[in-house]
Amino acid sequence: MPSLFVERTVKPLHRASGPALDDRTGMIGRAAELFSTAVLDGQSVEGYEYRVNRVGGISISEVRATTRAIAARLGKVHYSVEHARPAGSVTRWDDPLTRTGRAVWVRRAPFTPHRLITTLRGAGFGYDHVVLLPTDHAAAEAVLRGADLGMVHGGEDVVRRYVTDASILPRGPVRSKILLTAEVDGRDHLDTPSSTP
């Protein structure tokens, strides 16, 4: 996706006035229902789950459980955000209290992000409120420049590039360690995985 397209898509997001909090909360609740029940862009829930299963190699029972979990969490997102928000912070950047020093609090396969954005649109959010922009690394820079806040995933080079930018939350590589204990007493080796990076 070219950077110019990203920049032109992000601009209306900045110009749009968001729905009132109660309306937004209701639309997100409707989106939770749609995510796990509706045909979206011609794809049923079962079709979505089958595609994730076939492409991702994830068991169908795990995909179904994840679909239910996403819908349940989406239905509680307002509650979760409100309870995670620090006391004294506000929920909108244009809240007059931001001028008095109050902070604003905002909280892998391509199929789930697409279904989630489609669900939010089906629940009433306009194209100028939510957008999905799958990009390569070059265009991702344009997304980050256009966003109020961003999160990036990558290796140590990505973390180093963004670690000093307060508007971007860098997430580094996840490192896993496995301790094989076949024919060996694993207790003698437990300190090795926990003491190495």
Stockholm file with secondary structure:
# STOCKHOLM 1.0

chainA/1-197         MPSLFVERTVKPLHRASGPALDDRTGMIGRAAELFSTAVLDGQSVEGYEYRVNRVGGISISEVRATTRAIAARLGKVHYSVEHARPAGSVTRWDDPLTRTGRAVWVRRAPFTPHRLITTLRGAGFGYDHVVLLPTDHAAAEAVLRGADLGMVHGGEDVVRRYVTDASILPRGPVRSKILLTAEVDGRDHLDTPSSTP
#=GR chainA/1-197 SS CCHHHHHHHHHHHHHCCCCCHHHHHHHHHHHHHHHHHCCBTTBCHHHHHHHHHHHHCCCHHHHHHHHHHHHHHHHTHHHHHHHHSCTTCBSCTTCGGGGGTCCBCCCCCTHHHHHHHHHHHHTTCCTTTCCCCCCCHHHHHHHHHHCSSEEEECSHHHHHHHTTCTTEEEECCCCCCCCCCTTSCGGGGTHHHHHCC
#=GC SS_cons         CCHHHHHHHHHHHHHCCCCCHHHHHHHHHHHHHHHHHCCBTTBCHHHHHHHHHHHHCCCHHHHHHHHHHHHHHHHTHHHHHHHHSCTTCBSCTTCGGGGGTCCBCCCCCTHHHHHHHHHHHHTTCCTTTCCCCCCCHHHHHHHHHHCSSEEEECSHHHHHHHTTCTTEEEECCCCCCCCCCTTSCGGGGTHHHHHCC
//
